[in-house]
Amino acid sequence: MKEFKAALKDENKKFELMDNIPASEGIIRFEIILPSQNPEEFVDGLFLYMNDEGVIVNAEYYYRDKSEVEVINIPEDYLPVITELFSDLFISEVEE
């Protein structure tokens, strides 16, 4: 964090920092809120993480009530099922 703060104060340090970053990757997170009988009391859903190629690379299940939030990583073995089930949500049409 010290290096970041120093880079904000000095343009040369900022350019040096940026020039030495080997790579960056974009990840998009989608939240799917599942149906709840009582959404004022609790909500559960999925966080789906998609790379810049449109592939779901990670997924988490979450449960949130008035006092706590729990997030559980979904095993990689289940990603094909999640992809097949929810893939229509991520299709967008591009007009030319």
Number of C-alpha atoms within 10 A of each C-alpha: 6 7 10 11 11 13 17 12 10 10 11 12 16 16 11 11 13 11 9 8 8 6 5 6 7 9 17 13 15 15 14 15 13 12 10 12 8 8 12 9 11 15 18 18 17 21 20 23 17 18 14 10 8 13 14 20 14 19 23 15 16 19 16 15 13 9 7 8 12 10 14 12 12 16 10 10 8 11 17 11 10 16 17 9 10 12 13 9 10 11 9 7 6 5 4 3
